């Protein structure tokens, strides 16, 4: 690398960190103002617990969330300053092409992309688990707690031949009511197990007031009892299909969960697929946003940095808006989540290519 590359890379990363350090305290201050009443409602909630369990993980989450925005603003600010100081004119007069000029920017974007990928796939999910546990305990309202506590009218395919149905299940007490398990041989029903109550404990289920009916060609057999222990290929955690839970799983765990759920016949897993694909698409967007930002700020404009920043922030909000729309559409049953998640990158990738070709001229 040449001296100019080190100069651009160092200034680029410093400006990126400076921008990030401005955005995070603003987010923390806004969140404190919104939740201060919730904190004060709990007399047993101490300052250290709030910082350690909530705001430490809050900062990790929003640092990762703000990375693309901070990257975009940093590139525009730094490149506009180079342009206003006529440093870019000196670089181009030295026969440095626009493509070669992008080299240190891409090095910086690569470092940020690698960091963002590691955080998205491993660090943020574990951090979100602690943060959401704190929110559930101290910040969520009763309705949200109820939604995660009770599961109603749930069905699940355990194997190719076994299906279960549960009328109601309490995920906190691990107790359920009106349990049914059906065993098939192809399309033929072989047996049906009923229970008024079930309880999960020590990797097995305790069934109360159970009845087992076995079907034969010329007769049926019925067995019953008060209590019976049995092992079923699922846990209470498998009953909760909430998209918010996907944010708490590291990517390897999330991928296994999706594959197992597919085999169990869960119909709509698109909310989980959106989360899984988004963890890669967002970091890769760093390259696209870098090209757009450099191409916008490369030329010296009347109005200086302010005009470039206004255009850049406008494009950034368009990207975020399109990203949120694609996430909602991608979570709808029957659509290809991968296409919808990558749609903002595809659209802005075309914008980046156009601006890149225009800047080369």
RASUL-V171286 format. One record per residue. N is the residue number from 0. RES is the residue in three letters. SS is DSSP state (~ for helix, > for strand, _ for the rest). OMEGA is omega as a letter, one per 30 degrees, with the letter a starting at -180 (999 if undefined). D_CENTER is the distance of its C-alpha to the mean C-alpha in whole Angstrom. Layout:
BEGIN
n=N res=RES ss=SS omega=OMEGA d_center=D_CENTER
n=N res=RES ss=SS omega=OMEGA d_center=D_CENTER
END
This chain:
BEGIN
n=0 res=UNK ss=_ omega=l d_center=36
n=1 res=UNK ss=_ omega=a d_center=38
n=2 res=UNK ss=~ omega=a d_center=39
n=3 res=UNK ss=~ omega=l d_center=37
n=4 res=UNK ss=~ omega=l d_center=34
n=5 res=UNK ss=~ omega=a d_center=34
n=6 res=UNK ss=~ omega=a d_center=35
n=7 res=UNK ss=~ omega=a d_center=32
n=8 res=UNK ss=~ omega=a d_center=29
n=9 res=UNK ss=~ omega=l d_center=30
n=10 res=UNK ss=~ omega=l d_center=30
n=11 res=UNK ss=~ omega=a d_center=27
n=12 res=UNK ss=~ omega=l d_center=25
n=13 res=UNK ss=~ omega=l d_center=27
n=14 res=UNK ss=~ omega=l d_center=27
n=15 res=UNK ss=~ omega=l d_center=23
n=16 res=UNK ss=~ omega=l d_center=23
n=17 res=UNK ss=~ omega=l d_center=25
n=18 res=UNK ss=~ omega=a d_center=23
n=19 res=UNK ss=~ omega=a d_center=20
n=20 res=UNK ss=~ omega=l d_center=22
n=21 res=UNK ss=~ omega=a d_center=24
n=22 res=UNK ss=~ omega=a d_center=20
n=23 res=UNK ss=~ omega=l d_center=19
n=24 res=UNK ss=~ omega=l d_center=22
n=25 res=UNK ss=~ omega=l d_center=22
n=26 res=UNK ss=~ omega=l d_center=19
n=27 res=UNK ss=~ omega=a d_center=20
n=28 res=UNK ss=~ omega=l d_center=23
n=29 res=UNK ss=~ omega=a d_center=22
n=30 res=UNK ss=~ omega=l d_center=20
n=31 res=UNK ss=~ omega=a d_center=23
n=32 res=UNK ss=~ omega=a d_center=25
n=33 res=UNK ss=~ omega=a d_center=23
n=34 res=UNK ss=~ omega=a d_center=23
n=35 res=UNK ss=~ omega=l d_center=26
n=36 res=UNK ss=~ omega=l d_center=28
n=37 res=UNK ss=~ omega=l d_center=26
n=38 res=UNK ss=~ omega=a d_center=26
n=39 res=UNK ss=~ omega=l d_center=30
n=40 res=UNK ss=~ omega=a d_center=30
n=41 res=UNK ss=_ omega=a d_center=29
n=42 res=UNK ss=_ omega=a d_center=33
n=43 res=UNK ss=_ omega=a d_center=31
n=44 res=UNK ss=_ omega=a d_center=28
n=45 res=UNK ss=_ omega=a d_center=29
n=46 res=UNK ss=~ omega=a d_center=28
n=47 res=UNK ss=~ omega=l d_center=27
n=48 res=UNK ss=~ omega=l d_center=25
n=49 res=UNK ss=~ omega=a d_center=23
n=50 res=UNK ss=~ omega=a d_center=23
n=51 res=UNK ss=~ omega=a d_center=22
n=52 res=UNK ss=~ omega=a d_center=19
n=53 res=UNK ss=~ omega=a d_center=18
n=54 res=UNK ss=~ omega=l d_center=18
n=55 res=UNK ss=~ omega=l d_center=18
n=56 res=UNK ss=~ omega=l d_center=14
n=57 res=UNK ss=~ omega=l d_center=14
n=58 res=UNK ss=~ omega=l d_center=16
n=59 res=UNK ss=~ omega=a d_center=13
n=60 res=UNK ss=~ omega=a d_center=10
n=61 res=UNK ss=~ omega=l d_center=12
n=62 res=UNK ss=~ omega=l d_center=14
n=63 res=UNK ss=~ omega=l d_center=11
n=64 res=UNK ss=~ omega=a d_center=10
n=65 res=UNK ss=~ omega=a d_center=14
n=66 res=UNK ss=~ omega=l d_center=14
n=67 res=UNK ss=~ omega=l d_center=15
n=68 res=UNK ss=~ omega=l d_center=17
n=69 res=UNK ss=~ omega=l d_center=19
n=70 res=UNK ss=~ omega=a d_center=19
n=71 res=UNK ss=~ omega=a d_center=21
n=72 res=UNK ss=~ omega=a d_center=23
n=73 res=UNK ss=~ omega=a d_center=24
n=74 res=UNK ss=~ omega=l d_center=25
n=75 res=UNK ss=~ omega=a d_center=27
n=76 res=UNK ss=~ omega=a d_center=29
n=77 res=UNK ss=~ omega=a d_center=30
n=78 res=UNK ss=~ omega=l d_center=31
n=79 res=UNK ss=~ omega=l d_center=33
n=80 res=UNK ss=~ omega=l d_center=35
n=81 res=UNK ss=~ omega=a d_center=36
n=82 res=UNK ss=~ omega=a d_center=37
n=83 res=UNK ss=~ omega=l d_center=39
n=84 res=UNK ss=_ omega=a d_center=41
n=85 res=UNK ss=_ omega=l d_center=42
n=86 res=UNK ss=~ omega=l d_center=40
n=87 res=UNK ss=~ omega=l d_center=39
n=88 res=UNK ss=~ omega=l d_center=42
n=89 res=UNK ss=~ omega=l d_center=43
n=90 res=UNK ss=~ omega=a d_center=41
n=91 res=UNK ss=~ omega=l d_center=41
n=92 res=UNK ss=~ omega=l d_center=45
n=93 res=UNK ss=_ omega=l d_center=45
n=94 res=UNK ss=_ omega=l d_center=44
n=95 res=UNK ss=_ omega=a d_center=40
n=96 res=UNK ss=_ omega=l d_center=38
n=97 res=UNK ss=~ omega=l d_center=35
n=98 res=UNK ss=~ omega=l d_center=33
n=99 res=UNK ss=~ omega=l d_center=35
n=100 res=UNK ss=~ omega=a d_center=34
n=101 res=UNK ss=_ omega=a d_center=30
n=102 res=UNK ss=~ omega=l d_center=30
n=103 res=UNK ss=~ omega=l d_center=29
n=104 res=UNK ss=~ omega=a d_center=27
n=105 res=UNK ss=~ omega=l d_center=25
n=106 res=UNK ss=~ omega=l d_center=26
n=107 res=UNK ss=~ omega=l d_center=24
n=108 res=UNK ss=~ omega=l d_center=21
n=109 res=UNK ss=~ omega=l d_center=21
n=110 res=UNK ss=~ omega=a d_center=21
n=111 res=UNK ss=~ omega=l d_center=18
n=112 res=UNK ss=~ omega=l d_center=16
n=113 res=UNK ss=~ omega=l d_center=17
n=114 res=UNK ss=~ omega=a d_center=16
n=115 res=UNK ss=~ omega=l d_center=12
n=116 res=UNK ss=~ omega=l d_center=12
n=117 res=UNK ss=~ omega=l d_center=13
n=118 res=UNK ss=~ omega=a d_center=11
n=119 res=UNK ss=~ omega=a d_center=7
n=120 res=UNK ss=~ omega=a d_center=9
n=121 res=UNK ss=~ omega=a d_center=11
n=122 res=UNK ss=~ omega=a d_center=12
n=123 res=UNK ss=~ omega=l d_center=9
n=124 res=UNK ss=~ omega=l d_center=8
n=125 res=UNK ss=~ omega=l d_center=12
n=126 res=UNK ss=~ omega=a d_center=12
n=127 res=UNK ss=~ omega=l d_center=10
n=128 res=UNK ss=~ omega=l d_center=12
n=129 res=UNK ss=~ omega=a d_center=15
n=130 res=UNK ss=~ omega=a d_center=14
n=131 res=UNK ss=~ omega=l d_center=13
n=132 res=UNK ss=~ omega=l d_center=16
n=133 res=UNK ss=~ omega=l d_center=18
n=134 res=UNK ss=~ omega=a d_center=17
n=135 res=UNK ss=~ omega=a d_center=18
n=136 res=UNK ss=~ omega=a d_center=21
n=137 res=UNK ss=~ omega=a d_center=22
n=138 res=UNK ss=~ omega=a d_center=21
n=139 res=UNK ss=_ omega=l d_center=20
n=140 res=UNK ss=_ omega=a d_center=22
n=141 res=UNK ss=~ omega=a d_center=24
n=142 res=UNK ss=~ omega=l d_center=23
n=143 res=UNK ss=~ omega=l d_center=19
n=144 res=UNK ss=~ omega=a d_center=21
n=145 res=UNK ss=~ omega=a d_center=23
n=146 res=UNK ss=~ omega=a d_center=20
n=147 res=UNK ss=~ omega=a d_center=18
n=148 res=UNK ss=~ omega=a d_center=22
n=149 res=UNK ss=> omega=l d_center=24
n=150 res=UNK ss=> omega=a d_center=23
n=151 res=UNK ss=> omega=l d_center=26
n=152 res=UNK ss=> omega=a d_center=27
n=153 res=UNK ss=> omega=l d_center=25
n=154 res=UNK ss=> omega=a d_center=26
n=155 res=UNK ss=> omega=l d_center=25
n=156 res=UNK ss=> omega=a d_center=26
n=157 res=UNK ss=_ omega=l d_center=27
n=158 res=UNK ss=_ omega=l d_center=29
n=159 res=UNK ss=_ omega=a d_center=30
n=160 res=UNK ss=_ omega=a d_center=33
n=161 res=UNK ss=> omega=l d_center=32
n=162 res=UNK ss=> omega=l d_center=30
n=163 res=UNK ss=> omega=l d_center=30
n=164 res=UNK ss=> omega=l d_center=30
n=165 res=UNK ss=> omega=a d_center=29
n=166 res=UNK ss=> omega=a d_center=30
n=167 res=UNK ss=> omega=l d_center=29
n=168 res=UNK ss=> omega=l d_center=27
n=169 res=UNK ss=> omega=a d_center=26
n=170 res=UNK ss=_ omega=l d_center=23
n=171 res=UNK ss=_ omega=a d_center=25
n=172 res=UNK ss=_ omega=a d_center=28
n=173 res=UNK ss=_ omega=l d_center=27
n=174 res=UNK ss=> omega=l d_center=30
n=175 res=UNK ss=> omega=a d_center=30
n=176 res=UNK ss=> omega=l d_center=33
n=177 res=UNK ss=> omega=a d_center=34
n=178 res=UNK ss=> omega=l d_center=33
n=179 res=UNK ss=> omega=l d_center=34
n=180 res=UNK ss=> omega=a d_center=34
n=181 res=UNK ss=> omega=l d_center=35
n=182 res=UNK ss=> omega=a d_center=36
n=183 res=UNK ss=> omega=l d_center=37
n=184 res=UNK ss=> omega=a d_center=39
n=185 res=UNK ss=_ omega=l d_center=38
n=186 res=UNK ss=_ omega=a d_center=39
n=187 res=UNK ss=> omega=l d_center=41
n=188 res=UNK ss=> omega=a d_center=40
n=189 res=UNK ss=> omega=a d_center=42
n=190 res=UNK ss=> omega=a d_center=41
n=191 res=UNK ss=> omega=a d_center=39
n=192 res=UNK ss=> omega=l d_center=38
n=193 res=UNK ss=> omega=l d_center=38
n=194 res=UNK ss=> omega=l d_center=38
n=195 res=UNK ss=> omega=a d_center=38
n=196 res=UNK ss=> omega=l d_center=36
n=197 res=UNK ss=> omega=l d_center=33
n=198 res=UNK ss=> omega=l d_center=32
n=199 res=UNK ss=> omega=l d_center=30
n=200 res=UNK ss=> omega=l d_center=31
n=201 res=UNK ss=_ omega=l d_center=31
n=202 res=UNK ss=_ omega=l d_center=29
n=203 res=UNK ss=> omega=a d_center=32
n=204 res=UNK ss=> omega=l d_center=32
n=205 res=UNK ss=> omega=l d_center=36
n=206 res=UNK ss=> omega=l d_center=37
n=207 res=UNK ss=> omega=a d_center=39
n=208 res=UNK ss=> omega=a d_center=42
n=209 res=UNK ss=> omega=l d_center=41
n=210 res=UNK ss=> omega=l d_center=43
n=211 res=UNK ss=> omega=l d_center=43
n=212 res=UNK ss=> omega=l d_center=44
n=213 res=UNK ss=> omega=a d_center=45
n=214 res=UNK ss=> omega=l d_center=46
n=215 res=UNK ss=_ omega=a d_center=49
n=216 res=UNK ss=_ omega=a d_center=51
n=217 res=UNK ss=_ omega=a d_center=54
n=218 res=UNK ss=_ omega=l d_center=53
n=219 res=UNK ss=> omega=l d_center=50
n=220 res=UNK ss=> omega=a d_center=50
n=221 res=UNK ss=> omega=l d_center=48
n=222 res=UNK ss=> omega=a d_center=47
n=223 res=UNK ss=> omega=l d_center=46
n=224 res=UNK ss=> omega=l d_center=46
n=225 res=UNK ss=> omega=a d_center=45
n=226 res=UNK ss=> omega=l d_center=42
n=227 res=UNK ss=> omega=l d_center=40
n=228 res=UNK ss=> omega=l d_center=38
n=229 res=UNK ss=> omega=l d_center=36
n=230 res=UNK ss=_ omega=l d_center=33
n=231 res=UNK ss=_ omega=a d_center=30
n=232 res=UNK ss=_ omega=l d_center=27
n=233 res=UNK ss=_ omega=l d_center=24
n=234 res=UNK ss=_ omega=l d_center=23
n=235 res=UNK ss=~ omega=l d_center=22
n=236 res=UNK ss=~ omega=a d_center=19
n=237 res=UNK ss=~ omega=a d_center=19
n=238 res=UNK ss=~ omega=a d_center=20
n=239 res=UNK ss=_ omega=l d_center=17
n=240 res=UNK ss=_ omega=l d_center=15
n=241 res=UNK ss=_ omega=a d_center=13
n=242 res=UNK ss=~ omega=l d_center=9
n=243 res=UNK ss=~ omega=a d_center=8
n=244 res=UNK ss=~ omega=l d_center=9
n=245 res=UNK ss=~ omega=l d_center=7
n=246 res=UNK ss=_ omega=a d_center=5
n=247 res=UNK ss=_ omega=a d_center=8
n=248 res=UNK ss=_ omega=l d_center=9
n=249 res=UNK ss=_ omega=a d_center=10
n=250 res=UNK ss=~ omega=l d_center=10
n=251 res=UNK ss=~ omega=l d_center=13
n=252 res=UNK ss=~ omega=l d_center=13
n=253 res=UNK ss=~ omega=l d_center=10
n=254 res=UNK ss=~ omega=l d_center=13
n=255 res=UNK ss=~ omega=l d_center=16
n=256 res=UNK ss=~ omega=l d_center=15
n=257 res=UNK ss=~ omega=a d_center=14
n=258 res=UNK ss=~ omega=l d_center=18
n=259 res=UNK ss=~ omega=a d_center=19
n=260 res=UNK ss=~ omega=l d_center=18
n=261 res=UNK ss=~ omega=l d_center=20
n=262 res=UNK ss=~ omega=a d_center=23
n=263 res=UNK ss=_ omega=l d_center=23
n=264 res=UNK ss=_ omega=l d_center=23
n=265 res=UNK ss=_ omega=a d_center=20
n=266 res=UNK ss=_ omega=a d_center=20
n=267 res=UNK ss=_ omega=l d_center=17
n=268 res=UNK ss=_ omega=a d_center=14
n=269 res=UNK ss=~ omega=l d_center=12
n=270 res=UNK ss=~ omega=l d_center=10
n=271 res=UNK ss=~ omega=l d_center=8
n=272 res=UNK ss=~ omega=l d_center=10
n=273 res=UNK ss=~ omega=l d_center=8
n=274 res=UNK ss=~ omega=a d_center=4
n=275 res=UNK ss=~ omega=a d_center=7
n=276 res=UNK ss=~ omega=a d_center=8
n=277 res=UNK ss=~ omega=a d_center=6
n=278 res=UNK ss=~ omega=l d_center=6
n=279 res=UNK ss=~ omega=a d_center=10
n=280 res=UNK ss=~ omega=a d_center=11
n=281 res=UNK ss=~ omega=l d_center=10
n=282 res=UNK ss=~ omega=l d_center=12
n=283 res=UNK ss=~ omega=l d_center=15
n=284 res=UNK ss=~ omega=l d_center=15
n=285 res=UNK ss=~ omega=l d_center=17
n=286 res=UNK ss=~ omega=a d_center=20
n=287 res=UNK ss=~ omega=a d_center=20
n=288 res=UNK ss=~ omega=l d_center=20
n=289 res=UNK ss=~ omega=l d_center=22
n=290 res=UNK ss=~ omega=a d_center=25
n=291 res=UNK ss=~ omega=a d_center=25
n=292 res=UNK ss=~ omega=a d_center=25
n=293 res=UNK ss=~ omega=a d_center=28
n=294 res=UNK ss=~ omega=l d_center=30
n=295 res=UNK ss=~ omega=a d_center=30
n=296 res=UNK ss=~ omega=a d_center=31
n=297 res=UNK ss=_ omega=a d_center=33
n=298 res=UNK ss=_ omega=l d_center=36
n=299 res=UNK ss=_ omega=a d_center=38
n=300 res=UNK ss=_ omega=l d_center=38
n=301 res=UNK ss=_ omega=a d_center=40
n=302 res=UNK ss=_ omega=l d_center=38
n=303 res=UNK ss=_ omega=a d_center=37
n=304 res=UNK ss=~ omega=a d_center=33
n=305 res=UNK ss=~ omega=l d_center=33
n=306 res=UNK ss=~ omega=l d_center=33
n=307 res=UNK ss=~ omega=a d_center=31
n=308 res=UNK ss=~ omega=l d_center=28
n=309 res=UNK ss=~ omega=l d_center=28
n=310 res=UNK ss=~ omega=a d_center=28
n=311 res=UNK ss=~ omega=l d_center=25
n=312 res=UNK ss=~ omega=l d_center=23
n=313 res=UNK ss=~ omega=l d_center=24
n=314 res=UNK ss=~ omega=a d_center=22
n=315 res=UNK ss=~ omega=l d_center=19
n=316 res=UNK ss=~ omega=l d_center=19
n=317 res=UNK ss=~ omega=l d_center=20
n=318 res=UNK ss=~ omega=a d_center=17
n=319 res=UNK ss=~ omega=l d_center=14
n=320 res=UNK ss=~ omega=l d_center=16
n=321 res=UNK ss=~ omega=l d_center=16
n=322 res=UNK ss=~ omega=a d_center=12
n=323 res=UNK ss=~ omega=l d_center=12
n=324 res=UNK ss=~ omega=a d_center=15
n=325 res=UNK ss=~ omega=l d_center=13
n=326 res=UNK ss=~ omega=l d_center=10
n=327 res=UNK ss=~ omega=a d_center=13
n=328 res=UNK ss=~ omega=a d_center=15
n=329 res=UNK ss=~ omega=a d_center=13
n=330 res=UNK ss=_ omega=l d_center=12
n=331 res=UNK ss=_ omega=a d_center=16
n=332 res=UNK ss=_ omega=l d_center=18
n=333 res=UNK ss=_ omega=l d_center=20
n=334 res=UNK ss=_ omega=l d_center=18
n=335 res=UNK ss=_ omega=a d_center=17
n=336 res=UNK ss=~ omega=a d_center=13
n=337 res=UNK ss=~ omega=a d_center=14
n=338 res=UNK ss=~ omega=a d_center=16
n=339 res=UNK ss=~ omega=a d_center=15
n=340 res=UNK ss=~ omega=a d_center=11
n=341 res=UNK ss=~ omega=a d_center=14
n=342 res=UNK ss=~ omega=l d_center=16
n=343 res=UNK ss=~ omega=l d_center=16
n=344 res=UNK ss=~ omega=l d_center=16
n=345 res=UNK ss=~ omega=a d_center=19
n=346 res=UNK ss=~ omega=a d_center=21
n=347 res=UNK ss=~ omega=l d_center=21
n=348 res=UNK ss=~ omega=l d_center=22
n=349 res=UNK ss=~ omega=l d_center=25
n=350 res=UNK ss=~ omega=l d_center=25
n=351 res=UNK ss=~ omega=l d_center=25
n=352 res=UNK ss=~ omega=l d_center=28
n=353 res=UNK ss=~ omega=a d_center=30
n=354 res=UNK ss=~ omega=l d_center=30
n=355 res=UNK ss=~ omega=l d_center=30
n=356 res=UNK ss=~ omega=l d_center=33
n=357 res=UNK ss=~ omega=a d_center=35
n=358 res=UNK ss=~ omega=l d_center=34
n=359 res=UNK ss=~ omega=a d_center=36
n=360 res=UNK ss=_ omega=999 d_center=39
END
